[in-house]
């Protein structure tokens, strides 16, 4: 690895503020991850057009850093100031350089960029590298801490890097930078909104509706596994159902997950956290900072009529979205108090995170035999992932992959064995397929 010219900026405003609610969400996850915090990084690869020299790459990346304050911010907390963020007015960020002679060296270079544990108090939350591939092409590899950007923001960032490398003009800076958002969240209006939303969590947690199921085994080592079920059937079923019932694919998966989780763990009702990026205004859609909030969905009568459950899930998902704006430490304070009073773990650890889903297909006709054949063709994979995380975690992340919808998971193996997990995901798939075939 050789050293290349750095990405440099100077003379920009320096600013300081408390962390935003979304940043605090991610700070918790990073703290809990410890030496495995690199798992929280958002990683993207952007091809470099032929003829673009390293100096121009540095210039393009400097423009990106000037546009997004989140990328030149340090984060931390102290007894006097609490959780803070400080925007740097100057940047001197090394641009890593790699020459990969073969595919193995290429994979090693990419892993080196991605697998970095950021020290947020002393390091900016982004890494850039230029990698020369065995075929003679080059790419810019970027890794951004989840404290600075969410998944949607990482996509925005990669798109901007690509346009900048192509010589296209940068867009104006987002109107709302994280410091501005923090100021609103600390205002009387922001605090009043947060208090209303935290009160909903408090009511359900005190009623015991969000209690986490007890561990059902010793688990494996590493304790958390990841993988998924690639379902060709859901690639057809989800858009067809969404169109027919006028219910979002998110709510449909939420309903199926709630039904299966209730049956698997013997629950009368199911509380599921659902991840939102809260991009509701145009200035937010071109921002990259971490805006994710946790909405709380609480579903009852989960073993009744499928259509009614799907409609209830749609209402819950909408309510969760509108109430996913609060300081997570206020919720944790309630959870800690209940735990100290002997209520056990009351923060729901079933988690649904929708990243991308298929658009409706031109042909929405559903054929029973064909769908059942596609179900049989679904493939499951699972692999050890990490050791440090929150107890009882079961994240379901829904994405579109070629010709299929993937029900990706992150699981505390003390909850389910590998065989039970595969069965659980296939039951979610079957619940949705059966609803689609219902007339």
C-alpha positions as CSV (number, residue, x, y, z in Angstrom):
1,X,0.0,0.0,0.0
2,X,1.4,3.4,-1.0
3,X,0.5,6.8,0.3
4,X,-1.3,9.2,-2.0
5,X,-2.2,12.9,-1.7
6,X,-4.7,13.6,0.9
7,X,-8.2,15.0,0.5
8,X,-7.9,18.5,2.0
9,X,-10.3,21.3,2.9
10,X,-9.8,24.5,4.8
11,X,-11.7,27.7,5.8
12,X,-15.1,26.1,6.3
13,X,-17.3,26.9,9.4
14,X,-16.7,24.9,12.5
15,X,-19.9,24.1,14.5
16,X,-20.9,22.2,17.6
17,X,-24.2,20.8,18.8
18,X,-25.7,17.8,20.7
19,X,-26.1,14.6,18.7
20,X,-29.4,14.2,16.9
21,X,-31.8,11.5,17.9
22,X,-30.8,9.4,14.9
23,X,-27.1,9.8,15.8
24,X,-27.8,8.6,19.3
25,X,-29.6,5.5,17.9
26,X,-26.4,4.5,16.1
27,X,-24.1,5.5,18.9
28,X,-25.7,2.9,21.1
29,X,-25.2,0.2,18.4
30,X,-21.6,1.2,17.9
31,X,-20.9,1.2,21.7
32,X,-22.4,-2.3,22.1
33,X,-20.5,-3.6,19.1
34,X,-17.1,-2.8,20.7
35,X,-14.3,-4.3,18.6
36,X,-16.9,-5.4,16.1
37,X,-18.1,-1.9,15.4
38,X,-16.9,-2.1,11.8
39,X,-20.2,-4.0,11.2
40,X,-21.9,-0.7,11.5
41,X,-20.1,0.8,8.5
42,X,-21.8,1.5,5.2
43,X,-19.6,0.4,2.4
44,X,-19.9,1.4,-1.3
45,X,-17.7,1.0,-4.4
46,X,-17.8,3.6,-7.3
47,X,-16.0,3.0,-10.7
48,X,-13.5,5.6,-11.7
49,X,-13.9,6.7,-15.3
50,X,-10.9,6.1,-17.6
51,X,-8.4,8.9,-17.6
52,X,-9.4,10.4,-14.2
53,X,-6.1,11.1,-12.3
54,X,-5.7,10.8,-8.6
55,X,-5.5,14.6,-8.1
56,X,-8.9,14.9,-9.7
57,X,-10.3,12.2,-7.5
58,X,-9.0,14.1,-4.4
59,X,-10.6,17.3,-5.7
60,X,-13.9,15.5,-6.3
61,X,-13.9,14.0,-2.8
62,X,-13.1,17.3,-1.3
63,X,-16.2,18.7,-2.9
64,X,-18.3,15.9,-1.4
65,X,-16.8,16.6,2.1
66,X,-17.6,20.3,1.8
67,X,-21.2,19.6,0.9
68,X,-21.9,17.2,3.8
69,X,-21.0,18.3,7.3
70,X,-21.7,14.8,8.6
71,X,-18.6,13.5,6.9
72,X,-16.3,16.1,8.7
73,X,-17.8,15.7,12.1
74,X,-16.3,14.2,15.3
75,X,-18.6,12.6,17.9
76,X,-18.4,11.7,21.5
77,X,-19.8,12.3,25.0
78,X,-18.6,13.8,28.2
79,X,-20.0,14.5,31.6
80,X,-20.3,18.3,31.0
81,X,-21.7,18.4,27.4
82,X,-23.4,15.0,27.1
83,X,-23.5,13.6,23.6
84,X,-21.9,16.0,21.2
85,X,-20.9,16.5,17.5
86,X,-18.3,19.0,16.3
87,X,-18.1,19.9,12.7
88,X,-14.5,20.5,11.5
89,X,-13.7,23.5,9.4
90,X,-10.6,21.9,7.9
91,X,-9.9,18.4,6.7
92,X,-6.7,16.5,5.9
93,X,-7.9,13.0,5.1
94,X,-5.4,10.4,3.7
95,X,-6.5,8.7,0.4
96,X,-5.6,5.1,0.7
97,X,-4.1,3.5,-2.5
98,X,-4.1,-0.2,-3.4
99,X,-2.8,-2.1,-6.5
100,X,-4.5,-5.5,-6.7
101,X,-2.7,-8.1,-8.9
102,X,-5.5,-10.7,-8.6
103,X,-9.0,-11.2,-7.2
104,X,-7.6,-12.3,-3.8
105,X,-5.7,-9.0,-3.4
106,X,-8.7,-7.1,-4.6
107,X,-10.9,-8.7,-1.9
108,X,-8.2,-8.0,0.7
109,X,-8.0,-4.3,-0.3
110,X,-11.8,-3.9,-0.1
111,X,-11.9,-5.6,3.3
112,X,-9.2,-3.4,4.6
113,X,-11.3,-0.3,3.8
114,X,-14.5,-1.7,5.0
115,X,-13.3,-3.4,8.2
116,X,-12.2,-0.2,10.1
117,X,-13.3,0.6,13.6
118,X,-13.7,4.3,13.7
119,X,-12.5,6.3,16.8
120,X,-15.2,9.0,16.4
121,X,-13.6,11.4,18.8
122,X,-10.3,11.6,16.9
123,X,-11.2,10.4,13.4
124,X,-13.6,11.6,10.8
125,X,-16.3,9.0,10.1
126,X,-15.4,8.3,6.5
127,X,-12.5,6.4,4.7
128,X,-11.7,6.7,1.0
129,X,-9.4,4.5,-1.1
130,X,-8.5,4.1,-4.7
131,X,-8.1,0.5,-5.8
132,X,-6.5,-0.5,-9.0
133,X,-8.2,-3.8,-10.2
134,X,-6.5,-6.7,-12.0
135,X,-8.3,-5.8,-15.3
136,X,-6.8,-2.3,-15.3
137,X,-9.8,-0.4,-14.1
138,X,-10.0,1.6,-10.8
139,X,-12.6,2.2,-8.2
140,X,-13.1,4.5,-5.3
141,X,-14.0,2.5,-2.2
142,X,-15.7,4.3,0.6
143,X,-16.7,3.3,4.1
144,X,-18.8,5.6,6.2
145,X,-19.7,5.1,9.9
146,X,-23.4,4.5,10.5
147,X,-23.1,7.3,13.0
148,X,-22.7,9.7,10.0
149,X,-24.9,8.1,7.3
150,X,-27.7,5.6,7.0
151,X,-28.1,3.1,4.1
152,X,-30.1,5.5,2.0
153,X,-27.5,8.2,2.7
154,X,-24.7,5.9,1.6
155,X,-26.5,5.4,-1.7
156,X,-26.8,9.2,-2.1
157,X,-23.1,9.6,-1.3
158,X,-22.0,6.9,-3.8
159,X,-24.1,8.6,-6.5
160,X,-22.6,11.9,-5.8
161,X,-19.0,10.5,-5.9
162,X,-19.8,8.9,-9.3
163,X,-21.2,12.2,-10.7
164,X,-18.2,14.2,-9.3
165,X,-15.7,11.7,-10.9
166,X,-17.6,12.2,-14.2
167,X,-17.0,15.9,-14.0
168,X,-20.7,16.8,-13.3
169,X,-21.4,19.8,-11.1
170,X,-22.3,19.1,-7.4
171,X,-25.7,19.9,-6.1
172,X,-26.0,22.7,-3.4
173,X,-25.4,21.6,0.1
174,X,-28.4,20.1,1.9
175,X,-30.5,22.8,3.6
176,X,-30.6,20.9,6.9
177,X,-27.3,19.6,8.2
178,X,-27.2,17.5,11.4
179,X,-26.4,20.5,13.6
180,X,-29.5,22.2,12.3
181,X,-31.6,19.1,13.0
182,X,-30.2,18.9,16.5
183,X,-31.2,22.5,17.2
184,X,-34.8,21.8,16.2
185,X,-34.9,18.6,18.3
186,X,-33.8,20.6,21.3
187,X,-36.4,23.2,20.8
188,X,-39.7,23.3,22.8
189,X,-41.6,22.0,19.7
190,X,-39.1,19.1,19.2
191,X,-39.1,18.2,22.9
192,X,-42.9,18.2,23.0
193,X,-43.0,15.8,20.0
194,X,-40.5,13.5,21.6
195,X,-42.3,13.4,24.9
196,X,-45.6,12.3,23.2
197,X,-43.8,9.5,21.3
198,X,-41.8,8.2,24.3
199,X,-45.1,8.1,26.2
200,X,-46.4,5.5,23.7
201,X,-43.4,3.3,24.4
202,X,-43.8,3.8,28.1
203,X,-47.4,2.7,28.1
204,X,-46.8,-0.5,26.2
205,X,-43.6,-1.3,28.1
206,X,-45.3,-0.9,31.5
207,X,-48.2,-3.1,30.3
208,X,-45.7,-5.8,29.5
209,X,-46.6,-5.9,25.8
210,X,-43.0,-5.5,24.7
211,X,-41.4,-8.1,26.9
212,X,-38.6,-10.0,25.2
213,X,-39.1,-13.8,25.1
214,X,-36.6,-15.7,27.3
215,X,-33.6,-17.4,25.7
216,X,-34.4,-20.9,24.6
217,X,-30.9,-22.3,24.5
218,X,-27.2,-21.6,25.1
219,X,-26.7,-20.3,21.6
220,X,-23.7,-20.8,19.4
221,X,-20.3,-19.1,19.1
222,X,-20.2,-16.6,17.6
223,X,-23.5,-15.9,19.2
224,X,-25.1,-13.9,16.3
225,X,-25.6,-15.3,12.9
226,X,-26.7,-13.7,9.6
227,X,-28.1,-15.0,6.3
228,X,-31.4,-15.1,4.6
229,X,-34.1,-16.8,2.5
230,X,-34.1,-15.8,-1.2
231,X,-37.7,-16.2,-2.3
232,X,-38.7,-16.1,-6.0
233,X,-42.3,-16.4,-4.9
234,X,-42.2,-13.1,-2.9
235,X,-40.8,-11.3,-5.9
236,X,-44.3,-11.9,-7.4
237,X,-46.5,-12.0,-4.4
238,X,-45.5,-8.8,-2.6
239,X,-46.2,-6.3,-5.4
240,X,-49.4,-8.2,-6.3
241,X,-50.6,-8.1,-2.8
242,X,-49.6,-4.4,-2.3
243,X,-51.6,-3.5,-5.4
244,X,-54.7,-5.6,-4.6
245,X,-55.0,-4.7,-0.9
246,X,-53.5,-1.2,-1.2
247,X,-51.2,-2.0,1.6
248,X,-47.5,-1.3,1.5
249,X,-45.1,-4.3,1.2
250,X,-43.6,-3.2,4.5
251,X,-46.9,-3.7,6.3
252,X,-47.4,-7.0,4.6
253,X,-44.1,-8.4,5.8
254,X,-44.8,-6.9,9.2
255,X,-48.1,-8.8,9.4
256,X,-46.5,-12.1,8.3
257,X,-43.6,-11.7,10.7
258,X,-45.9,-10.9,13.6
259,X,-48.1,-14.0,13.0
260,X,-45.1,-16.4,12.8
261,X,-43.2,-14.8,15.7
262,X,-46.3,-15.1,17.9
263,X,-46.8,-18.7,17.1
264,X,-43.1,-19.5,17.5
265,X,-42.7,-17.9,20.9
266,X,-46.2,-18.4,22.3
267,X,-47.1,-14.7,22.4
268,X,-50.6,-13.2,22.5
269,X,-49.4,-10.0,20.9
270,X,-46.2,-9.0,19.2
271,X,-44.2,-5.7,19.6
272,X,-41.8,-5.1,16.7
273,X,-39.4,-2.2,16.2
274,X,-39.4,-1.0,12.6
275,X,-36.6,1.1,11.2
276,X,-37.3,4.3,9.3
277,X,-35.0,6.8,7.7
278,X,-37.4,9.7,8.3
279,X,-36.7,11.3,4.9
280,X,-40.0,13.2,4.6
281,X,-38.8,16.6,3.1
282,X,-36.9,17.4,-0.1
283,X,-33.8,18.7,1.9
284,X,-33.7,15.3,3.7
285,X,-33.8,13.3,0.5
286,X,-30.4,14.7,-0.7
287,X,-28.8,14.5,2.8
288,X,-26.7,11.6,3.9
289,X,-26.6,11.9,7.7
290,X,-28.0,9.2,9.9
291,X,-31.7,9.9,10.4
292,X,-32.9,6.5,11.3
293,X,-35.4,6.2,14.1
294,X,-37.2,3.2,15.7
295,X,-40.9,3.1,15.4
296,X,-42.9,0.7,17.6
297,X,-45.5,-1.6,16.1
298,X,-47.8,-3.5,18.5
299,X,-50.0,-6.1,16.8
300,X,-52.7,-8.1,18.5
301,X,-55.0,-10.9,17.2
302,X,-52.1,-12.1,15.2
303,X,-53.7,-15.6,14.6
304,X,-56.9,-14.4,13.1
305,X,-58.0,-13.4,9.6
306,X,-54.9,-12.7,7.4
307,X,-56.4,-9.7,5.5
308,X,-57.5,-8.1,8.8
309,X,-54.0,-8.6,10.3
310,X,-52.4,-7.0,7.2
311,X,-54.7,-4.0,7.5
312,X,-53.9,-3.7,11.2
313,X,-50.2,-3.9,10.3
314,X,-50.6,-1.1,7.8
315,X,-52.2,1.1,10.5
316,X,-49.5,0.2,13.0
317,X,-46.7,0.8,10.5
318,X,-48.1,4.3,9.7
319,X,-48.4,5.1,13.5
320,X,-44.9,3.8,14.1
321,X,-43.6,6.0,11.3
322,X,-45.2,9.1,12.7
323,X,-43.9,8.4,16.2
324,X,-40.4,7.4,15.3
325,X,-39.0,10.8,16.4
326,X,-37.7,10.8,19.9
327,X,-34.6,10.6,22.0
328,X,-33.7,6.9,22.3
329,X,-32.1,7.5,25.7
330,X,-35.5,8.5,27.1
331,X,-36.9,5.1,26.0
332,X,-33.8,3.3,27.5
333,X,-34.4,5.1,30.8
334,X,-37.9,3.6,31.0
335,X,-36.5,0.2,30.0
336,X,-33.8,0.4,32.7
337,X,-36.2,1.3,35.4
338,X,-38.6,-1.5,34.5
339,X,-35.7,-3.9,34.5
340,X,-34.6,-2.8,37.9
341,X,-38.1,-3.3,39.2
342,X,-38.0,-7.0,38.0
343,X,-39.9,-6.7,34.7
344,X,-37.0,-8.2,32.7
345,X,-36.1,-7.1,29.3
346,X,-38.9,-4.9,28.0
347,X,-37.3,-3.3,24.9
348,X,-38.6,-5.3,21.9
349,X,-35.9,-7.0,20.0
350,X,-37.9,-8.2,17.0
351,X,-36.9,-5.7,14.3
352,X,-38.1,-5.1,10.8
353,X,-36.0,-3.0,8.4
354,X,-37.2,-2.4,4.9
355,X,-34.5,-1.2,2.5
356,X,-35.8,-1.9,-1.0
357,X,-38.7,-3.8,-2.4
358,X,-39.9,-4.7,-5.9
359,X,-42.2,-2.5,-7.9
360,X,-45.4,-4.0,-9.2
361,X,-45.0,-6.2,-12.2
362,X,-47.0,-5.8,-15.4
363,X,-48.7,-9.2,-14.9
364,X,-50.2,-9.5,-11.4
365,X,-52.0,-12.8,-12.0
366,X,-51.1,-15.4,-9.5
367,X,-51.1,-19.1,-10.2
368,X,-51.2,-21.6,-7.3
369,X,-49.0,-24.3,-8.7
370,X,-46.4,-21.9,-10.0
371,X,-46.2,-20.1,-6.7
372,X,-45.8,-23.4,-4.8
373,X,-43.0,-24.4,-7.2
374,X,-41.3,-21.1,-6.6
375,X,-41.6,-21.6,-2.8
376,X,-39.8,-24.9,-3.2
377,X,-37.1,-23.2,-5.1
378,X,-36.3,-20.7,-2.3
379,X,-32.8,-21.0,-0.9
380,X,-31.6,-20.5,2.6
381,X,-28.2,-19.6,3.9
382,X,-26.8,-18.9,7.3
383,X,-23.3,-18.1,8.6
384,X,-21.6,-17.1,11.9
385,X,-21.4,-13.3,12.1
386,X,-20.4,-11.7,15.4
387,X,-20.3,-12.0,19.2
388,X,-21.3,-8.7,20.7
389,X,-24.9,-7.4,20.4
390,X,-28.1,-7.0,22.3
391,X,-29.8,-10.0,23.8
392,X,-32.8,-11.6,22.0
393,X,-32.1,-9.8,18.7
394,X,-34.0,-10.9,15.6
395,X,-33.7,-8.5,12.8
396,X,-35.5,-9.2,9.5
397,X,-34.3,-7.0,6.6
398,X,-36.1,-7.2,3.3
399,X,-34.3,-6.5,0.1
400,X,-34.7,-7.2,-3.6
401,X,-32.1,-9.4,-5.3
402,X,-32.1,-10.7,-8.8
403,X,-35.4,-12.6,-9.5
404,X,-36.2,-12.8,-5.8
405,X,-36.9,-11.0,-2.5
406,X,-34.5,-11.8,0.2
407,X,-35.6,-12.1,3.8
408,X,-32.3,-11.3,5.4
409,X,-31.8,-11.9,9.1
410,X,-29.5,-11.2,12.0
411,X,-30.2,-13.5,14.9
412,X,-29.3,-14.2,18.5
413,X,-28.8,-17.9,18.3
414,X,-30.1,-18.3,21.9
415,X,-33.6,-17.7,20.4
416,X,-33.6,-20.2,17.5
417,X,-31.5,-23.0,16.1
418,X,-30.5,-22.9,12.5
419,X,-33.2,-25.4,11.5
420,X,-35.8,-23.4,13.5
421,X,-34.7,-20.2,11.8
422,X,-35.1,-21.6,8.3
423,X,-38.5,-22.9,9.2
424,X,-39.5,-19.5,10.6
425,X,-38.5,-17.6,7.5
426,X,-40.3,-20.1,5.3
427,X,-43.4,-19.7,7.4
428,X,-43.3,-15.9,6.8
429,X,-43.0,-16.6,3.1
430,X,-45.9,-19.1,3.2
431,X,-48.1,-16.8,5.2
432,X,-47.7,-14.1,2.5
433,X,-48.1,-16.6,-0.4
434,X,-51.3,-18.0,1.2
435,X,-52.7,-14.5,1.7
436,X,-52.0,-13.8,-2.0
437,X,-53.8,-17.0,-3.1
438,X,-56.8,-16.2,-0.9
439,X,-59.9,-15.0,-2.8
